[in-house]
């Protein structure tokens, strides 16, 4: 499958909602082989005009907060409301094989069996913060396949939050019901990114602690400048295990989307995301091209050793590489 006709056929199957074709298309997009990149560009050219009609929700939180359990319960509820749901779960990459090591699809078995759902665990690779480089393009494929809600799960709290904010309409942050210590340890920047905050695991012995933690978070948010005129970031409680608060979480997503539309902020947000996508792609492509350059591959080991031994600084080594790359060294 490598001709323009083949890509037309694959694109048609994607647009007809085939999960197999959708998975095949994303595999081509994620491939690092040069011939697959050409195929991916041809495929995306066909699919891009019919994409962009989904609700894009980023879901993040510290490891152990129950993101996968939440997404399964959340996704099943959304499907019950008549939607089709795609989950792009960005896994940490194995240092040995480069592949996904968490296997989110195996942790969302019920959702994965639903014909209205599509789950794709994607190895993060070396991309900043753990958000896969091709996640944005995978989103285009899912939207073209008719999935009108796309959930992007990140590895955890860190730099990936900025990346996922740049590709979704709504950023949802899950927190543990631990209250004080976690509140003190949270980075202000991460909280500022959130459009919706949910304290998960509000069940059993943790129910009271979760309600108390939610109250603490609400108080803390009063000291942050709101990012939207008519939206106060809500802090709600939920339990992915029992289903409590899941329906309310979806209603909150719809309420936020309504505010975005009323303020004409959704279009503006996506325009900014497209610009960010362009420059991220330029940076990734330049870095890949630099590393593949014969002269750089020959020079890099010696410079890495000199940096490691403290003989030269990383900035000096970088300048030497760039001069060599540009033909000035």
N, C-alpha and C positions, 0 to 999 in steps of 0.2 A: 504494500500500500504506500505508494510514493508519487503518484501522478496527480495532476490537478483534478482529473476526473474522480480519482479515489477520494480526494478531499471533499469534493462536492457530494459524493455518496455518503461519506462519514458525517458531514455537516447536516445533511438531510435526515439521517438517522438520529442525530443529536436533537434536532428540532422536533422530531416526532416523539421525543421523550424517552428514547431507549437508554436504560441505565448502562448497558454494556457499551454502547457507542460513546456515551458520556465518559465512562472510565477510560476507554481507548483514547479519546481525544485528549484527556488530561495527561495520560501517559506520554503521548507525543509531545505535549507542551512542556512537561517536566524533564524530558530527555536532554542531555547535554551534547548529543551527537549533532554535528553540523547539518546533516541531511534532514534530521528531524526538526531542526529549528526552522528550516525553509518550509517544511510541511506545516509546522505550527503557525507560521505567519500567514500562510495561505488559508488555513482553517479559521484563524481568528478574523481575518478580513471578511469572511463570509458570515461569521456568527456575531461580530460586534454590533452591526445595525439592529439586531433583534434582542440585544441584551439591555441591561440597565433598568429593568422594570421590577426588580425584587426589592424587598426590605432587607438591608444588609446589617447584621447585628454582630458586633465583636463581643466575645465572652472571655473574660480573663479573671485571674485570681491566683492566690498563692497555691503551691502544691499541697494537696490534701484538702482543699476547700470543697471538692466534689464537683468539679466542672463537668466531667463526662456524665455523671449521674444526673446532674441538673439538665444538661443538654438533652439527654434522652427523654426525661420527663417533660421538658419544655417543648421539644420537637414533637412528641406524641400529642401533646395538647394542641399545638398549632395545626397539626394534620387533622385533628378532630374538628377544628374550626374551618376545614375545607381547603387548606393550603397544601402545597408541596414543599418539602424542606430539604435543603442540601446542607451538609455539615462538612466544612473543611477544617479538619483537626490537625494542627501543625505539631508534629512530634519532635522531640529531641532526636538528633541523628547519632547513630552508632559510629564511634571513632574507627571501628574496624571495617564495617561494610558500607557505611554512609546511609544506611536505611533506617526506617522508623523503628524505634525500640519499645514504644509504649503500646502501640496497636489499639488505638481508640475504637476501631470498628468492632473489635472483639469485646470491648467494654460497653458497647451500646447494642447488644444483641437484639433486643426487642425492636428498637427503632430501625436497625439495619435490615430487619425482615419485612418492614412495612413497604409496600410498593410505591408509596408516595414519598419515600425518603431516599436520599443518596448520601452515603458517608464516604469520605475520602481522607484517610490518614496520609499526611504528606511529610516526608523527612525534611527537617529544617535546613539541613546542610550547613554551610558556613555563613548564611545570611544573617545580617545584624539582628540581634535580639531573638532569633529563632522563628521569625516569620518567613515562610518559604518564599523564594524570589518569584515563583510562578503562581502564587496564591491568587493574585489579582486576575491573571489570565484564566485560571481554573474557575474563578467566579463568573467570568463572562460565559464560559461553556455551560455552567450550571443554569445560569439565567436563560440562555438560549434554549436549554432543554426543558424549560417551563417550570423550574423551581422558583417560586415567587417569594421564598424566604431563604436567605443564605446566612448560616451561622458560622463564624470564623472563631475557632478556639485557639488561643495562644498557649505557649508552653508554660508560662507563669508570669509573675510580676517582674518587670524589668524593662529593658529598652524596647522589647517587642510591642509594648503598649502604644508607643508613638507610631509604629508601623501599622498596627491594626487600626488605629484611629484614622490613619490616612487612607484606609480602604473600605471603611464601613460607615453607615449612616448613624448608627447608635452604638455607643460603647458601654457595655454592661460589666460592672466590676462585682465579683463575688467575694465576700469576706467571711471569715470564721467568727463564731460567737465568743471570741476570747476577750473582747472588750479592751480594757486599759492598756495592757502591754502592747497589743497589736496596734492600737490607736497611736501610741507613742512612737512605734517603729515604722509606721507607714510613711512613705515618701509623699510629700505634698504634691509633687508633680503628677504622680499616678492618680491621686484622688481628683485632681483638677481635670483630668481627661475624662472622667466618668460622667455619663449622662444619666445613668441609673445605677444605684448601689443596692445590692441584695445581701443580707446576712443569711447565709445558708445553714443547714443543719439545725434549724429551729424545731427540734423534736426531743422527746424524752427529757433527760436530765439537763439538756442544754437549752431548753425552751426559754426559761427565765433569763439565762445569761445572754441569749440572742436578743431578746427584747431590750435588755439593758444596754447591750452593745450598740444596737440600732439607735437608741436615744443618744448615746455618746457621739456617734458619728454625725447625727443630725446637728448636734450642738457644734461640733467641730467645723462642719460645712458652712456655718454662718459666718465664719471668718474668711471664707474664700470668695473671691469675686465671681459672680455668676457669668457663665459664658453666653447665655441667651437671655434676652429681655423678659420673655414670658415663660420661663421654665426654671423652676427650683428643683435641683437634683433630689429626687426622692430616695429615701433610705427605707427599704421594706425588709420584712423577714420572710423566709420561705424554707420549705423542707423538700428537697428533691426526693427523699426517701418516702415520705408520706403523701406528697403532692400538695401540701398546704402552701398557699401563696403562689403556685405556678400559674394559675389562671390570671391572678392579679398582675403578675409580672408581664404577661403578654398584653394585658389591657394597658399597662403602663407604656409598653413599647408603642402601641397604637396611638396612645395619647401624645407621646413625644413626636411621632411621625406627623400627627395632625398639626402640632405646633410648628414643626419644620416647614410643612407645606404652607401654613397660614402666613409665616414670615418670609416665604420664598427663600428659606435658608437651605433647603435640600439641594436645589440646583447649584447654589453658590458653593456648598460644601463639596459637591462632586466635581465641580470645576477645579477647585483647589486640590482635590485628590488626584485629578488627572495630571495637573502640573507636577505634583510631588512624585507621581508614578514615573513621569518622563525623566526627571532628574535622578531618581533612584535607579532607573534602568540604564541611564547614561553612566552612572558611577559603577554599577555592576559590570556593564559591558566593557568599560575601559579597564577595570581591574582584571577581568578575564583575559582580555587581549594582551595586557601587560605581562601577565604571568605566562602566557603561551608564547611570547616572543623569544626567539632563539637566543639572542644576545642577553636578555634578562635572565633566562634560565641558566645560562652559563655564569653570569655575574652574581646572581642572588646568593648562592651558598657561601661564597667568600665574604660578602657584605653582612650576611646574617651572623657569621662567626665573629666578625669584627665588632658588630653591635653587641653580641652576647659577652664578648670579652672586655667591653668598655673602651675599645680603641676609637670608635667613632659613635656619634649619636644616631638614633633612628632617623632624624630629619636629614642629616648629612647623607646617610645611606639612601634615603628616598630620593634626594636630589640627584645623586649619582645615577640611580636607576633611571630616573626620568630623562636625564640628559642622554644616557645611552639609548633609551627607547626613541627619543626624538632625533637621534643621529648627531648629537652635539658632543658626545663623550668619546 
